Amino acid sequence: MAAIGVQHLVNADFVAVILPSFPAWAPWRPFWFYSCSLGLIAAGAAICAGWRTRSYATVLGSALLVLILLVDIPNQAATAMGSLGAWNNTLKALTLSGGAFAVAASPSPEANPWDRPFVSFGCYAMALTVAIFGVEHFLYAAFVADLVPSWIPWHLFWTYFCGAALVAAGAGMALNVRARLAANLLGSIIFIWLLVLHIPRAVADPVSGHGNEWTSVCEALSFSGICLVLGRRLPGAPGSR
């Protein structure tokens, strides 16, 4: 989140996963731009430092959710309602919002019933997103296969394998079938993708699309961390009883 906030300032524009387009009805664009940028940096830094984590993570999750409801969904409904891939940034924002709420929950949500909705929201948001992304691996197989690094053989096989893995992980988390295992394995897989796919692509092309590849690095790192947090927060995790 802090890195995406820095990207806002470097690009002098909103990163699409946070705000796809500034709404015409909203006044004071510079105010909202700098508030969003500095807010992301402050929230990310505070969470990393463990300083008032619950407060900052709750505000971050709430702010992202408000943007989704007021901007993302109306924008997508008006411009690309029937295109599944066009909803990817909205799904990513939803997952980041849910992840922030999961981070805000105490390490033992079973001991604090008020934290259970936070963890549940984070779990279902991640499950929905990865399940849809998994389906997209099959719908847009040729495009996804081109993203597989050239030194890895059998591009199409890995495209379908990873798509099936994403759908399985999402289903396991949503249906509470080995949900902790699904979350931990998913977090590990995404971290591997971060190392072998996202970081090399960002290093090779750091500027195209306002640094879109570096945004993908931030997203992958966040998703991996959210999954591992859920692996500790979901019912049955050590210390959760």
C-alpha positions, 0 to 999 in steps of 0.5 A: 500500500505504501509503494502504491501511494508512492506510485501515485506521486511519481505518476501524478495520477491515481493507480487504476487498482485504487481508483480507475478514473476520477469521477466527474462529479467529485470536486477538488481533485488535487485534494483527493489525489494527495489525500489518497497518496499520503493516506496509503503511504501512512497506512502502509508504513503504520501497519508495517511498523505495528503502530496502531495497526488495527486503526489504520488497517480498518480505515484503509479497508473502509476507504477502499470499500467506499471507493469500490462502491462509489467509483469502481462498480458504477464505472465498470457497470457503465463501461464494461459490464459484460467483460469479466476481465475488465472487472479485475481491478475492482476485484483486486481492490475488493481483496485489498480491502478485505485483506486490510480488515483481516489485518485489523482483526486480532490474532485470536478472532475466536476470542473476540467475536467482533473480529470474526466479520473482518476475517470472514470478509477478507476470506470471501473477498480473496476466495471470490477474486482468485476463483474468478482469476482461475476461471480467466486462466481458461477463458484467456488461456493464450494471453496468460500463457504468454506471461509465463517466463520463457525459460519455463516449459509447457506454458499452456499446461502451467496456465491450466494448472494454475487456473485450476489451483486458483479455483480450488483454493477459492472454493476451499476458502469460501466453503471452509474446506481446509480453508487454512491450508488453502490460504497458506498454499495460495499465499506460498504460490503467489509469492513464488509467482512474485519472484519468478514472474512479477519482479522480473517483468517489472525490472525489464519494463519499469515504466510502461503503463505508469509502472503497471508491472511494479503495481503488479509486484505490489499486488502480488506481495499484498495478496501473498501476505493477506493469504498468510494472515488469513491462514493465521486468522481463520478458525482453527489456526494456532492461537485462535481458540 
